[in-house]
Amino acid sequence: MVYDINPSFGEDERYESSARRVTDLLWENSKGNPQDIPDNYVRGLGHEYADGSVSLLNLLNKVSLSEGTYSEFSEVVDRLIHTQIDEWPNEDSILEIQSDKLLYELEEEPFEFGEFDWDFSSPSDMSGKIELFLKKVISSVYLDGVSRVTDKEGNPPNLANNYLMAPGSKSFSGTFYDSSDPKNKKQFDFEIKQNGDGEWEIQY
């Protein structure tokens, strides 16, 4: 008879094996869009390893894939399934995990509209930063979560739609999408503008 002298490591191996099978199934059922996976499908996928590292697969439905391929999805799973908790902010502050940048997060401190970093290094970087800025502003008043911000036609902020900015860069307008219930998706038109005091305000 053989005994496992360190059963916790055996549990870790069983977890990884089953978690990888589950993530493959979720990939198929979500048709390649992890953000369509319901919260209750990933809620139990977190895990704490015997060595102190953790799995954050419970955040899988916050993943936004840039290419939408299974290979890219697998790389994200590998990154989330075994990581160090001190490399991540508080889970509740994570707004989106982008595969190409790995994650965007909400600051732990209350967000002040005037604090945003407008130092854009490239047009592609600007697109992501503008969307992050808009998500932060909207999330400061819309607490159910924001999955995407687009123009009225469903396109993300980009050069063609002037990054959702009106002439003079004094306002933004578009559509944002609720992330709280993937089965009952809600979307709202919004406008974010500066008032006479230079403070940002949002209407939706």
C-alpha positions in Angstrom: 0.0 0.0 0.0 1.3 3.4 -1.0 0.5 6.5 1.1 0.7 10.1 -0.1 3.1 11.7 2.4 1.9 15.2 1.4 -1.8 15.0 0.5 -2.0 18.7 0.0 0.2 18.5 -3.0 -2.0 15.6 -4.3 -4.9 17.9 -3.9 -3.2 20.6 -5.9 -2.5 18.2 -8.8 -6.1 17.1 -8.8 -7.3 20.7 -8.8 -5.1 21.6 -11.8 -6.2 18.6 -13.7 -9.9 19.2 -13.2 -9.6 23.0 -13.6 -8.0 22.7 -17.0 -10.8 20.3 -18.1 -13.4 22.8 -16.9 -11.8 25.8 -18.6 -11.7 23.9 -21.9 -15.5 23.2 -21.5 -16.1 26.9 -20.6 -14.1 27.9 -23.7 -16.4 25.8 -25.9 -19.6 26.8 -24.3 -18.8 30.5 -24.4 -17.9 30.2 -28.1 -14.5 31.8 -27.4 -15.7 34.8 -25.4 -14.8 34.3 -21.7 -16.8 37.4 -20.7 -20.0 35.5 -21.6 -19.3 32.9 -18.8 -21.8 33.4 -15.9 -20.3 34.3 -12.5 -21.6 31.1 -10.9 -19.6 29.0 -13.4 -16.3 30.4 -12.3 -17.0 31.3 -8.7 -15.6 28.0 -7.4 -12.5 27.9 -9.6 -10.2 29.8 -7.2 -7.7 27.7 -5.3 -4.9 28.2 -2.7 -1.9 25.9 -3.2 0.1 24.3 -0.5 3.1 26.5 -1.3 1.1 29.7 -0.8 0.5 30.5 -4.5 -3.0 30.8 -5.8 -5.3 30.2 -8.8 -7.4 33.1 -9.9 -9.4 31.2 -12.5 -12.5 32.6 -10.6 -11.7 35.8 -12.6 -11.8 34.0 -15.9 -15.0 35.8 -17.1 -13.2 39.2 -16.7 -10.8 38.2 -19.4 -10.9 40.1 -22.7 -9.0 38.4 -25.5 -7.3 40.4 -28.2 -7.1 37.7 -30.8 -9.9 35.4 -29.7 -7.9 32.2 -30.3 -7.8 29.1 -28.1 -4.0 29.4 -27.9 -4.4 32.9 -26.4 -7.1 31.7 -24.0 -4.8 28.8 -22.9 -2.0 31.3 -22.2 -4.3 33.3 -20.0 -5.4 30.2 -18.2 -1.8 29.3 -17.6 -1.2 32.7 -16.1 -4.2 32.6 -13.9 -4.1 29.0 -12.7 -0.8 29.5 -10.8 0.2 32.9 -9.6 1.2 35.0 -6.6 -1.5 36.9 -4.8 0.8 39.9 -4.1 1.1 40.4 -7.9 -2.5 41.3 -8.1 -4.7 44.1 -6.6 -7.8 43.2 -4.5 -10.0 41.0 -6.6 -13.0 43.3 -6.1 -11.0 46.2 -7.7 -10.3 44.3 -10.9 -12.4 45.6 -13.7 -11.0 43.7 -16.7 -8.2 41.4 -17.5 -6.9 42.1 -21.0 -4.9 39.3 -22.5 -2.4 41.6 -24.2 -1.8 43.8 -21.1 -2.9 41.0 -18.7 -5.0 43.3 -16.6 -6.6 46.6 -16.0 -7.7 47.5 -12.5 -9.6 50.1 -10.6 -7.5 52.1 -8.1 -8.0 51.2 -4.5 -8.3 54.9 -3.7 -11.5 56.7 -4.8 -11.1 57.7 -8.4 -10.8 61.4 -9.1 -11.6 62.4 -12.7 -8.7 64.9 -12.9 -6.1 62.2 -11.9 -6.1 60.2 -15.1 -2.8 59.8 -16.9 -3.2 61.2 -20.4 0.4 60.3 -21.4 -0.4 58.1 -24.4 2.5 56.4 -26.1 0.8 55.3 -29.3 -2.7 55.4 -31.0 -3.3 51.7 -30.0 -2.3 52.4 -26.4 -4.6 55.5 -26.5 -7.6 53.4 -27.4 -7.2 51.2 -24.4 -6.4 54.0 -22.0 -9.4 56.1 -23.2 -11.7 53.1 -22.7 -10.2 52.5 -19.2 -10.8 56.1 -18.3 -14.4 56.0 -19.4 -14.9 52.7 -17.5 -13.5 54.3 -14.4 -15.7 57.3 -14.6 -18.8 55.3 -15.3 -18.1 52.7 -12.6 -17.8 55.5 -10.1 -21.6 56.0 -10.4 -22.8 52.7 -12.0 -21.8 50.1 -9.4 -23.1 46.9 -11.2 -19.9 46.8 -13.4 -19.0 47.9 -16.9 -17.8 45.3 -19.4 -17.3 47.5 -22.5 -17.5 51.1 -23.7 -18.2 51.7 -27.4 -19.6 54.3 -29.8 -23.3 54.0 -30.8 -22.4 51.5 -33.5 -20.6 49.2 -31.1 -17.0 50.2 -32.0 -14.4 50.7 -29.2 -12.8 54.1 -28.8 -10.4 54.6 -31.8 -9.0 57.2 -34.1 -12.0 56.9 -36.6 -14.5 57.9 -33.9 -12.1 60.4 -32.3 -11.9 58.1 -29.2 -15.6 59.1 -28.4 -14.5 62.7 -27.8 -16.5 65.7 -29.0 -14.5 68.5 -30.7 -12.5 70.4 -28.1 -12.1 67.2 -25.9 -14.7 68.6 -23.4 -17.1 65.7 -23.6 -17.4 62.0 -24.4 -20.4 60.1 -25.6 -21.2 56.5 -26.5 -22.7 53.3 -25.0 -21.6 51.2 -22.0 -22.5 47.7 -21.3 -23.5 46.2 -17.9 -21.4 43.2 -16.8 -23.5 42.0 -13.8 -25.7 39.5 -15.7 -24.4 37.9 -19.0 -27.8 36.4 -19.7 -29.6 39.7 -19.4 -27.3 42.2 -21.0 -28.1 45.8 -20.4 -26.6 48.8 -22.2 -26.9 52.5 -21.7 -26.1 55.6 -23.8 -24.0 58.0 -21.8 -22.4 61.4 -22.0 -19.4 62.5 -19.9 -18.6 66.2 -19.9 -16.8 68.9 -18.0 -18.9 71.5 -16.2 -18.0 75.1 -15.8 -15.7 74.3 -12.9 -13.7 71.8 -14.9 -15.1 68.8 -13.1 -16.3 65.7 -15.0 -20.0 64.8 -14.9 -21.8 61.7 -16.3 -25.3 61.3 -17.6 -26.8 58.0 -18.7 
